[in-house]
């Protein structure tokens, strides 16, 4: 069985292309965790203060430029004031994970951490509600009615030059 030169070169080229594709896919897979951590804020995951957020769906309300600027300012102010509690909640989650997977778990410590996390989540919920109330003040009655009708889970709006 002889292989002619053309078949050999075609086979080698196909192997080379497949290897290059495999290397590219592998590099992309290794890059994803860093991108996800950067996007999620240091890899904290979906802890308190994360999720749909107050601006989800506002794009369908046809905000004026002035309203968009007001909402952007409100959100930036809220983001700045919530950074420390968000970091604290992340630290509490890390401590809880360490306590749960300790060689000898301490149930009292775990209960204390659970209570602290519940308090942090309640504070985050209160802050999100306060933020929603401030944003609602910027909207017209028609926009508020439309916002009430929007689904709870919907597309995320990314304000221009915002988050």
C-alpha positions in Angstrom: 0.0 0.0 0.0 1.6 3.2 -1.1 0.6 6.7 -0.2 1.1 9.4 -2.8 2.6 12.8 -1.9 -0.7 14.6 -2.3 -2.5 12.4 0.2 0.3 12.6 2.6 0.4 16.5 2.5 -3.4 16.7 2.8 -3.4 14.4 5.8 -0.6 16.3 7.4 -2.4 19.6 6.8 -5.6 18.2 8.3 -3.7 17.0 11.4 -2.0 20.4 11.7 -5.3 22.3 11.4 -6.9 20.0 14.0 -4.0 20.4 16.4 -4.2 24.2 16.0 -7.9 24.2 16.7 -7.4 22.0 19.7 -4.7 24.4 21.1 -7.0 27.4 20.5 -10.0 25.7 22.2 -7.8 24.6 25.1 -6.4 28.2 25.5 -9.9 29.6 25.4 -11.1 27.1 28.1 -8.3 28.1 30.4 -9.0 31.8 29.9 -12.7 31.6 30.8 -12.4 31.4 34.6 -10.4 34.6 34.7 -12.9 36.4 32.5 -15.8 35.1 34.6 -14.1 36.3 37.8 -13.4 39.7 36.3 -17.0 40.0 35.1 -18.4 38.7 38.4 -16.2 41.0 40.6 -13.3 38.9 41.7 -15.0 35.5 41.5 -17.5 36.1 44.3 -20.3 34.3 42.5 -23.9 35.2 42.9 -23.9 36.4 46.5 -25.8 39.3 48.0 -26.3 42.2 45.7 -25.8 40.2 42.5 -28.4 39.1 40.1 -30.9 40.9 38.0 -30.3 44.4 39.5 -32.4 47.5 39.4 -31.8 48.4 35.8 -32.9 45.1 34.3 -35.6 45.8 31.7 -35.4 49.6 31.9 -34.3 49.7 28.3 -37.9 48.8 27.3 -39.2 51.8 29.2 -37.7 54.2 26.6 -35.9 56.5 29.1 -35.1 60.0 28.1 -31.5 61.0 28.1 -32.1 63.0 31.3 -33.7 60.0 33.0 -30.9 57.7 31.8 -28.3 60.1 33.4 -30.3 60.3 36.6 -30.6 56.5 36.8 -26.9 56.1 36.1 -26.0 58.5 38.9 -28.3 56.7 41.3 -26.9 53.3 40.5 -23.3 54.6 40.7 -24.0 56.1 44.2 -25.6 52.8 45.3 -22.7 50.8 43.9 -20.1 52.9 45.8 -22.0 52.6 49.1 -22.5 48.8 48.7 -18.9 47.8 47.9 -17.9 47.2 51.6 -20.9 45.2 52.5 -20.5 43.1 49.3 -16.9 42.4 50.2 -17.9 41.5 53.8 -20.6 39.1 52.5 -18.0 37.4 50.2 -15.7 37.0 53.2 -18.5 35.5 55.3 -19.3 33.0 52.5 -15.6 32.0 52.3 -15.5 31.6 56.1 -18.6 29.4 56.0 -17.2 27.2 53.3 -14.0 26.8 55.3 -16.0 26.0 58.5 -18.2 23.5 56.8 -15.2 21.7 55.2 -13.0 21.9 58.2 -11.5 18.6 59.6 -13.7 19.0 62.6 -16.6 21.3 61.8 -17.8 23.6 64.6 -21.6 23.7 64.5 -21.8 26.8 66.7 -19.4 28.7 64.3 -21.4 27.5 61.3 -24.7 28.7 62.9 -23.1 32.1 63.7 -21.9 32.5 60.1 -25.3 31.4 58.7 -26.9 34.1 60.8 -24.4 36.7 59.7 -24.9 35.8 56.1 -28.7 36.0 56.5 -28.3 39.5 58.0 -26.1 40.6 55.2 -28.6 39.3 52.6 -31.4 41.1 54.4 -29.4 44.3 54.3 -28.6 43.8 50.6 -32.3 43.3 49.9 -33.2 46.5 51.8 -30.6 48.3 49.8 -31.9 47.0 46.5 -35.4 48.0 47.4 -34.2 51.5 48.4 -32.4 51.7 45.0 -35.5 50.6 43.2 -37.6 53.2 45.0 -35.1 56.0 44.0 -35.2 54.8 40.4 -39.0 54.7 40.4 -39.1 58.4 41.4 -37.3 59.2 38.1 -39.9 57.3 36.0 -43.1 58.7 34.6 -46.4 57.1 35.8 -46.6 55.3 32.4 -43.1 54.0 32.7 -43.8 52.7 36.3 -46.9 50.9 35.0 -44.9 49.3 32.3 -42.1 48.3 34.8 -44.8 46.6 36.9 -45.9 44.5 33.9 -42.3 43.4 33.0 -41.3 39.9 33.9 -39.3 39.4 37.1 -36.7 37.5 35.2 -35.8 39.2 31.9 -33.0 40.6 29.9 -30.3 42.6 31.6 -29.8 46.1 30.5 -26.4 47.6 30.3 -26.6 51.3 30.4 -24.2 53.0 28.0 -20.9 53.7 29.8 -22.4 52.0 32.9 -22.2 48.5 34.2 
